[in-house]
Amino acid sequence: MPPMPVRHDAILLVSFGGPEGIDDVLPFLANVVRGKDVPEERVRAVARNYAQFGGKSPLPEQCRALVAAISRELERHGPRLPVYWGNRNWHPFLADTLRRMAEDGVTRALALFTSAYGSYPGCRQYLEDVERARLEVGARAPQVDKLRAFYNHPGFVEPLVERVAEAFEQVPEARRADARLVFTAHSLPLAMAARSDYAAELRETAALVAGPLGRARHSLAYQSRSGPPGQPWLEPDILEHLTALAAEGARDVVVAPIGFLSDHMEVVYDLDVLARARARELGLEMVRAATVGTDPRFVAMVRELVLERVADGPRRSLGSRGLAPDVCPPGCCLVARSEA
């Protein structure tokens, strides 16, 4: 007899969290760096970055918009499951959300993590966060199963292709063919990256986006490094890469942050402020492509991922790497405590 299907009765969006006012910034950052050896001056510097935007991260509103869009998609096309949202570092905290889910009678949820790729901070750490929150809530806490990684799903890739194409339209036509395309994602310590497929998955997404645009000449750079200076991280850093492109004679560059689902702080500050300022110093014209946000194809993709699990729906992927597993293999993305 085949096994009985597992019944899921809710969707849970799991994200990083972000401050929503100037008074939130330092408490939020204290949560982010808790247990980590981060110098106080680094925390204060990041706080000043947030202050430039009134202390408000764009991420919470973007999560609310995504929850609303997924809810509408499921209401229209099914399955009609409620959608909840919980964060690692700020309100609504995961434990509070799981407690509310339990009060609403939810017993088992499917979780969408706001990262398309496999890595410790983008996957395993969220799994740890969920389990820690479940322990806090106690025996009535719902079970939570993660939806698979979607870096090569058409519903993620196709909106990115369109976003990058729109960015190239902003480059003067006479220079468009020679404009350089640079994809970016959050950097990781090399030791951490070596225990996951993060960099390989990013390269696959970059190739899948560049291919339909005829941009065989593209590159992948990293941003938002935050570790100690002596610790090796994934490179090249976007600022150094822009310098190298200018030295090669580039005049125009399109930067596409494929490592991020929405235009949150690490996009609007690290790219729109820092990288744009560096490009200006170098005499480069820089255009930044938008992220997928709540693109209808991306929202429909979330429904597809849900149907894979609740109704044995079709599973789609692009490229050569195939489908990511529903359940991460033992030891996947595992890091030493000192690296976390």
N, C-alpha and C positions, 0 to 999 in steps of 0.2 A: 504494500500500500504506500503511495507517495506521501511525503510529509505534508501535514496541514500547513497552509500558508500562514505566515505571521501577520497578525492584524495590526495595522498602524492607524492611529486615529488623530494625528496632528502632524504639523510641519513646524520645525524649529529653526529659525535663522540664527546662526551663531557667529558673532562678530567681535571685533577688537574693543570697541567702545571709544568714546571721545567726549571731551568736555563741551558743555553747552553754554558756558559763560565764564567770565574771567575768574570768578571765585572757585570754579571747578578745576582749574588748570593744575595747580600744585597737588591737590589731593588725587587727581587722576594720574599724574605722573608718578606720584608715590606708589600707586598700585602697579603701574607699568614696570618700575624698577625694583620692586620689592624682591629681596633675596638675591639681587644682582650687584656686582661691584661697579656701580656707576658713580663717578665723581659728582659732587653737589654742583660744581660749576657747569657740568654738562646738563644737568636737570634744569638749572636756571636759564641756560642758553635756549633750551627747547621751549621753556615757558615764555621767553621773550618772543620766540617765533609765533606761538599761539596768540600772544598779545597783539601782534600785527593784524590779526583777524578778529579782534575783539574777544579773544579767549574762546571762540566757538569753532569747533571742528565741523566740517561739512558732513562727516560720516553719520551721525545720528539721523539727520533728516534724510539722508540717502537710504539708510536702513528702513526708516518708516515708509519711504516711497516704494522700496522693493517689497516690503511686507504687504502694502496695499495692492501693488500690481499682481503679486502672486495670488493674493486672496481673490482678486477679481477674476484671474485666469481660472482658478479652481472652481469658483462659483459658476462661471459660464460653461466650463467644459468638463468639470469633474476631474478627480474625485473631490467631493465637497468636504475638505478637511480644514479645520481652523489653523491659522498661521500665527506663531508666537515668535518673539525675538528676545535673545539674551546675550549679554556681553561678557567678555573676559575682564575688562578693567574699569567699567563704569556702568551707570544705570542705563537700562535695567540689567542688573547682574543676573548671571545664569541661575544662581540658587533661587533668587526671587521669582524668576520666570518659571522654573520647574515647580516651585511651590504653588504658583497660580495655576499651572497646568494640572497639578494633582488635585487642587480644589475644584477644577472644572471637570474632573473625571477622566482626564487623559491617562492612558496606561502605557502607550508605546508611540514614540514619535520618530519621524525621519528628519535628520538634521542636514541643512545646507550650510556649509562653512563658506565664509566670504573670501575664499582663496580657491583658484582653479587648479592649483598645483599641489603636489605632495612635498612636504618638508616638515621639520619639527614645529616651527611656529605656525605654519599654515594648516597643519593637520593633526599630528600627534599631540601637540600641546593643547589644542582645542578638545581632543578626546579626553585628555587628562583633566582639563577644566570641567568638562561635563561630568565626569565621574566624581570629581571632588564636590561639585554642586549637588549631585545625587546623594552623596554621603551626608551632606549637610541637611538636606531635606528629609532623609530617612527612608523607611521602608515603603512609604507611599509614593516616592518619587517615580515618575515614568521612566521606562527604559528608553534609550535614545540610540538609534542606528544612523550612521553617517551615510549620506548619498555619495556616490563615487566621484572621484576627481573628473573634471569636465574640460580640461585644457584643450582637448582635441575634438570637442563636440561641435557639430555645425552651428548650433545655437549660440555658441560663444565665439567661434571663429568668424562666422559670416558678418556679424555686426562690426567686429574689429576691422575686417577688410573694408567695409564701407566707411568707418571712421577715418582710417588711414587715407583712403581715396579722397575723402573730403578735405583732409589736411593738405594733400598735394595740390588740390585745386586752389589753395591760397598762395602757392608758390607761383611767381610770374611764369607764364607759359614758356617764354624763351629759355628759362633756366630749369624748367621742371624736370627734364630728362636727366640732368646732371645732379639733381638734389639727392642728398644722402638720406637713407632711412635707418634710424636707430631705434631699436626696441629697448625698453627698460623694465626692470623689476627690482624688488627690494633685494639688496645684497644679504648674504649670509656668511658666517664664518666658514672657512674652507672645511674644517673638521666636521661641521654640521652638514654642509652641503654634500660631503662625500658619502653620507649615510642615507641619502635619498636620491630620487631621480629628478630633483628640482631643476637643475641646469639643463638636463637633457629634454625635459618636458617644455621648458621655455624655448629652447632651440627649435623644437618641433612646432610649437605655436607660431614662432616667428616665421618659419618657413611656410607654414600653411597660410599665413596672412600675406606674406610677400609674394608668394607664387602667383595668385590670380591677378596681382597688380603688375606683374612683369618686373619685379624688383629683386632680381637675383643677387644684386649687390646690396646687402643689408648687414647690419651688425647688431649685437646684443651687448648692452652695457648695464651697469648696476647702479643703484642709488640708495640713499637713506642709510648709509652705514652708520652704526652707532657704537661699535665696540672699541676697546682700548687700541691705541695706535700700533702696538707691537703684534696684535693678533691678525693673521692673514685672513682676508675676506675675498669673496668672489670679485673679480675685476674683469674689465676696466670700469672704474668709476665714471659716471656720465660726464663729470666736469673735466676729467683728464681725457676722456674720449673726444669731447668737443675740441679740446686743444689739439689733439692728434689730427682730427679731420681738417681743422683750419690749416695746420701745417702741410697737409696734403693738397691744399688748394681749394677745398670745398667752399662754396658760397652760401648754400642753402641746406638746411637739415630739417627733416621731419622726425620728431621724437614721439614714439608711441608707447605709452606705459601699459604694456600687456600684462604686467604682473599685478594689476589692480583692477577691481571691478567698478570702482566709481572714483570720481574726482575728489578724493578726500585730502587730508592735510599733506601727506607725503607726495601728492601730485601737485597741489596748488602752491606749496611752498618749495619743495625740493626741485621741482621742474619749472613751474611758472615764475618763481622768484630767483632761485639760485642759478639754475641752468640757463635761464633766459639772460640773466645778468652776465654770466660767463660768455655766452654766445655773442652778446653785444660787445663785450670787451675784445673779442676775437674778430669782430667784423662779420660774424655769421648771421644770416637771417634764419631764425628758428621758428617753426610752427609746431605746436603740440597737438597731437591727435586726442580726441575725446575717448573716454572709456565706455564700456557697454552700458553701464547704468541700468535703466529699466527698459532697455530696448525690447520691443514685443517678442522678438525671436529669442532673446535670452530668457525672458519670463516663460515663454512656451517651453524652452529647454528644461526649466525647473520642473514643469509639469511632466515632461517626458521622463525625467529622472525618477520622479515619484512613481509614475506608471510602471517603470521597470521593476520596481519593488513590490507594488501592491497589486499589479494586474499582469505581470509577466509581459510588459510592453516591449516593443522593439528597442534594441540598443544600437545607438549610432555613434560612429567616431570617424575621424578623418586621419590621413597620414599612415605612417608605418608602425606606430607603437601600439595600436589596438586599444582595447577597452581597459580602463583602470578597474581593479577589483572592487566589489562591494565592501569587502572586509579587508582591512590592511593586513598584510602578512605579519607574523610575529617578528618583532625587532625592527620593523620598517620605520625609518626616520628616527630611530632611538639615538639619544645622545647622552653623554656623561652629564651628571648633574652640574659639573663645573662649566659646561658649555651652554647650558640652557639659559 
